[in-house]
Amino acid sequence: MQTVKDLSVEELRAVIGEVVEEKLREILSDPDAGLTLRPEIRERLRRDLQEPQEEGQNIPAAELARRRGLDWYLSVSHFPKLLRKPSRSSGIE
């Protein structure tokens, strides 16, 4: 069995590249691929697609979740870095 110390730089890069690709496929793959929708979900999606929408109409995500019978737990505490005002020293205006 070959060890990392025995690999050339090119071989090590290839191994790292393969591992990164494998992990990305794992993370980005659809875990529901190949599954079938329950009839009630299929009907709800069909109704949603047929529901007329005005051009430019925006519905807050929490309201949309409420309409669809979903729980909405998103709060400011989930994204503190995104909502924090940039400091003057960061150079971001």
N, C-alpha and C positions, 0 to 999 in steps of 0.2 A: 504494500500500500504506500502510495506516494504522500509525503507530508508537504505542508506549505513551504517549509524551508528548502525543499527540493524543486520548487516551481520557478520558472523564469518569470520575469515581470509580465511578459505577454500572456503566459499561461495563467498567472494569478488574476490578471485583468479579465481574462475570459471566464474564469470561474466566478469571480465577483459579478460580472455581467449576467451570467446565467442565473445566479442566485437572486439578483435584483429583479430580473424579468419574471422569475418564478413567483417571487413575493408579490410583485405588482399584479400579475394575473390572479393570484389568490385573493388579494385585497379588492381588486376592481371587478372580479367576476360577479355575476348575478346569482345569488344563492337560490333564487326562485326559478331559474331557467328550467324549462321542461315541466313545470308544475301546471296544473289546470286550475282555473278560477272556479270558485263555488258559484252556483247559479245566482245567488243573491248579490254577490259582488259584481258579477258580469252585468246584471241588470242595473245596479247602481252606477257603474261606469257608463253604460249605454245612456242612462238618463242624464248624467253629468255632461256627456258629449253633446246631447241634443238640447241642453239648456242654452237659450240665447244669451249671448254676451254682447254688451255694447262696446264699441271701439274705445279702447283706452280705459275700460273699467277696471279698477283695482280693488281687490278685497283683501283686507288684512289677513295674514296667515291664521291668526287665532280665530277670526270669524269663520274662515273657510273650514278650519278644523271643527268648530262648533257645529256648523251646518252639516258636516259629514259624520257627525257623531264620534269624533276623535278627541282624545285628551291633548291639550296643548300645554307643554311644560316649559317652553322657552322663556327665559328671563334674562335680564341684563347680566346677572351673575354668571351665566354660561359663557359669555364672551367679554370678559373684562378688558383684555388687551385691545380688542377691536373698537371698543367704545371709549377707551381712555383718550383724552385729548393729548396730542403730541407735545412733548416738551420743547422748549425753545432751543435747547442744545442739539436736538435731533436733526435740525435742518429741514424738517417737514413742515410745510405751511398748510 
